[in-house]
Structure formats: structure tokens, C-alpha cells
Amino acid sequence: MRSVLVRLLAVALLATAPAGARSSGVNQTAQINGREYVRLSDWARANGLQMGWLRREENLQLSNSGTKLYLTVDSREASLNGVQIWLSFPVASRNGTVFLSQLDLQTTLQPLLSPPKNQRFVLIRSVCLDPGHGGKDPGYRVGSREEKRYTLLLAQEVREQLNRAGLKASLTRTTDSFVELPTRPDLAKRRSADLFVSLHFNAFSTPVQGAEVYCLTPAGAPSTNVQGEGGNESQRAGNRNNERSVFLAYQVQKSLTRTLGVEDRGVRRARYAVLRDAAMPAVLIEGGFMSHPIEGRKIFDAAYRRQMAKAIVDGLLAYKRTVEQRS
């Protein structure tokens, strides 16, 4: 009799499910635009989160005592504990039921809510810093000021602060020299670096400002950088560290925006060469817009760069404290 009731209940649930949806264990799933989506309420319940609408069919919140996640239907933009994050695919709503892509749950939200842990006594000891551009590649130019100069100055400051914190830090270039893109993560690998951090500044034709931190786009997903590479890219070496890289990007973005008080442009995804080939957790930091009349002047100021370096170091140390298991 019990088995009959279970089967009848299953039939009833399937009958009321949105078109294209099916049950998969605890989570109800659906094929939406050819991709696997999971019913958000199932995932929220499994992770101890309360779910509710802030504005019906538009904005919703998932929360518990330590987490506040804000999502918007038909949007890739989200916010976790006050830090903007970009999803790979939009939140979807079907017949009043909200779904989130399985890929986003696996490669973005789950690593941020349940951060990955190193094996016991595997510690973060060394960081390879990558000052963007150099030599024949000046990067962005604003007047006579070239990005390559300020990325190197920032990298030198970050190195000093990391060394004072007890970590070993090295640079992919220490002078105004050109280093091929594939060589940069390879240098980090040869030095047995535990983390790879590429440093850049932005520029744009309109007065845009703010910080953003990139990690590698998951295989099969579109990127969120300006070029917005499509979602057919296969697995790359850097994808082996997807969970750690997104958590590293989140910690650095949180530290930058809260320490500097700059606009939060979010944790983003791209298939930059230095991220694709990295053998360790890797991020690319866009520390601000040289082209912005106010933010640009700050970037050119040594005291502000020192403050930015501290924010980066604090983010790296927060990552280190979380992933290490010392007992």
C-alpha cells in the first residue's frame, strides 16, 4: 500500500510540474533553452536557505543567518552578501517556478557557499603576480600614462606586502619587458606557485569606474567580458581549479570594493590566455578605470595603489585562511 501511495504522489507531482520539467532525486529539473536547470526552491531547501520574492516574478532573496543571495529573473546579475557576481546563464521562471542553471549551481554558487578545502596541511605559501602588458605592449594609454607602468608598480607593492605577511611572492616581469601570454602562467607553474594573480587596469570611452575580478569561464558557458566569448569552449587546464578560482575571485572582489569604496562591477568570467593555462587557482584583477577623471587620478597616486595592494593582499589572505585545514 505504501509503495502505491508513493507512486501516486510521484504522478501527481509530475502532473503539476512546468512543461519540460522532470524530477531528479530531490531536485526538480527542466530543460530550458537546451540547458539543464534546477528548481531553485529545491536547491535552497537543501542548502538551508529561505526563499522569498522581493518583487513578484522579478526579484527574489535566498537567505539564512550568514547568507543573503539576491537574484533577478531573466538576468545573469546576482549579489551574494553584498558582492556582485555574474552567472553564466539567466535565472528562469516557468509557470511561477524559478529555475537556475545546473552549471551555475556547480561552478559559482556552491563553491561560494561551501568553499573548497585543501587537503590537510597543504598550505598557501607562494603567489605569482603578473603585471599586465610590458615592453612593446603598453596596455591602455591615457595621455602619456601607460597601463604597463602602473601594473608593475602595483605588483611591486603587492609583493612587498605579501612578503611582510609571510608569503613568498614573485613577478612574471620585474622591468618594462614584454612577456608572451602563455609564458606567464607557465612561469607560475615552474615556480610551484600556489596562486596566480594577473594585475590590470581598465579604460573606456565613457566615464565608467569600478573594480572587477575575473576567473576562467566554465566549459560550455559564455563569458562576461566585453568580448563575451561563446559557450562552446571545451575544458582547459585552468578549469581544473574552477571552484577555487571563483572563490578566490570573490574574496578579492569583496576586499577591493569594501576597502576602497569603489563601484562593484562584480566577479566575472573570461577566457583570457593567462587564466586558461594556469595550473593553479588564478584570477585577473581590473583594479579600476584609468580613463575615469577621478578614479584615474587615484590609480596614478602611489598612496592609493598602496591601499589597493592592501585590499588585494587581504583578499588573498582571506582565501588562504578559508581553504587551509591545519588540524
Buried (B, 14 or more C-beta within 10 A) or exposed (E): EEEEEEEEEEEEEEEEBBEEBEBBEEBBBBEBEEBBBBBBBBBBBEBEBEBEEEEEEEBBBBBEEEBBBBBBBEEBBBBBBEBBBBBBBBBBBBEEBBBBBBBBBBBBBBBBBEBBEBEEEEEBEBBBBBBBBBEEBBBBEBEEBBBBBBBBBBBBBBBBBBEEEEBBBBBBBEEBEEBEBEBBBBBBBEBEBBBBBBBBBBBEEEEBBBBBBBBBBBBBBBBBBEEEBEBEBEEBBBBBBBBBBBBBBBBBBBBBBBBBEBBBBBBBBBBBBBBBBBBBBBBBBBBBBBBBEEBBEBBBEEEBBBBBBBBBBBBBBBBBEBBBEEE
